[in-house]
Amino acid sequence: MARTGFAVIGPGRLGLHLTSRMIERGWTAVALRGRRPLRAEQRRLLPATVVFDTWDEPTAWATPDLVVIAVPDPEIQRVATLAADRLDLGGRVVLHTSGLHPAEQLEACRRAGASVASWHPLQTFPPPELRTVEWNGVAVAVEGDQRAHEAGLELARDLGGEPWTIDPSCKPTYHAAAAVAANLPHVLIAVARDLMASCGGPEEGPGRGLEPLVLASVRSALSAAGMEALTGALARRDRAAVDAHLAALPAEVAAVYRAVAELLETRHLR
Ligand SMILES: NC(=O)c1ccc[n+]([C@@H]2O[C@H](COP(=O)([O-])OP(=O)(O)OC[C@H]3O[C@@H](n4cnc5c(N)ncnc54)[C@H](OP(=O)(O)O)[C@@H]3O)[C@@H](O)[C@H]2O)c1
């Protein structure tokens, strides 16, 4: 698919980052449709020529060749039905951006004549007014109808990503893996930062002094084949130290620590 016009439904975290990146790469943003008008700080991120509207107060625009639905997962099917009713989807490509759900969620668009696919970038997209994100090297999982699938692969490549084709039946496991790798550590780092603060840990720099340790261990984990690069009491199987940690932690944090220690044992036993 050439760099055509596109519309994004769902101008949220991913929708806005994606729109900015596509514009940067030479695509033409025709319209963004949301549930309510954009906030001023969001509006400022995009060219004045882009139409912003809502389902309740739609502006007339011709449906471009590519429509990306970037709404929260529980809304996808409802928005697909709305899009099928209100836009001219015949011959268009429609993508949704959920890592969990398959292209089938866009069945209403398919019935309206579109070719549909799911298109999921394995990256974290914070509110775009906070910071930009890296697209280069981001893995993008794509599956769906042949034409939309091919368009999704091309779009990912064009943005600097590394597309791959996922079996739709694997999407729940794939998405769970992403959550285990990114969301669980996020929560645990926030908890550890509070514990460091309770010990008077350094106030300067991110993470109360945790940054060098956390970044080095994440890098080690990512480049390791298994658990060979793990350090600390768990890796040394130092039971006395682990017991001291468990005794020092709040009960709910100790429960997580214990669960991870048990998980590690099952991996050592393989
Ligand atoms: N953020 C990430 O890191 C990330 C990464 C990969 C994939 N994704 C996927 O991207 C999708 C969106 O996630 P997100 O994090 O960008 O969510 P988000 O920040 O909550 O943005 C969702 C946007 O959709 C709008 N919306 C909700 N219902 C709508 C409707 N009926 N019609 C039009 N717009 C509607 C929301 O409007 P309101 O503000 O009015 O609610 C909001 O602007 C999800 O499928 C998610 O799995 C997200």
The ligand as an ORCA input file, in Angstrom:
! r2SCAN-3c Opt
* xyz 0 1
  N      -1.051      2.534     24.856
  C      -0.271      1.501     24.548
  O       0.838      1.377     25.069
  C      -0.716      0.475     23.508
  C       0.278     -0.340     22.940
  C      -0.083     -1.262     21.958
  C      -1.424     -1.387     21.597
  N      -2.366     -0.598     22.202
  C      -3.765     -0.794     21.789
  O      -4.290      0.406     21.239
  C      -5.688      0.505     21.536
  C      -5.947      1.818     22.252
  O      -5.179      1.839     23.439
  P      -4.714      3.230     24.091
  O      -3.771      2.881     25.171
  O      -4.303      4.174     23.022
  O      -6.090      3.695     24.730
  P      -6.538      5.181     25.136
  O      -5.367      6.042     25.408
  O      -7.591      5.003     26.181
  O      -7.198      5.734     23.813
  C      -8.383      5.231     23.309
  C      -9.051      6.344     22.552
  O     -10.241      5.806     21.972
  C     -11.286      6.736     22.211
  N     -12.542      6.048     22.141
  C     -13.127      5.242     23.050
  N     -14.325      4.825     22.589
  C     -14.483      5.403     21.367
  C     -15.505      5.379     20.412
  N     -16.635      4.705     20.609
  N     -15.316      6.084     19.266
  C     -14.196      6.799     19.039
  N     -13.191      6.866     19.946
  C     -13.339      6.170     21.083
  C     -10.968      7.259     23.589
  O     -11.708      8.433     23.835
  P     -11.935      8.956     25.352
  O     -10.649      9.614     25.726
  O     -13.070      9.876     25.225
  O     -12.246      7.738     26.193
  C      -9.483      7.522     23.423
  O      -9.250      8.713     22.699
  C      -6.038     -0.737     22.361
  O      -6.491     -1.731     21.485
  C      -4.696     -1.135     22.945
  O      -4.649     -2.514     23.241
  C      -2.051      0.335     23.130
*
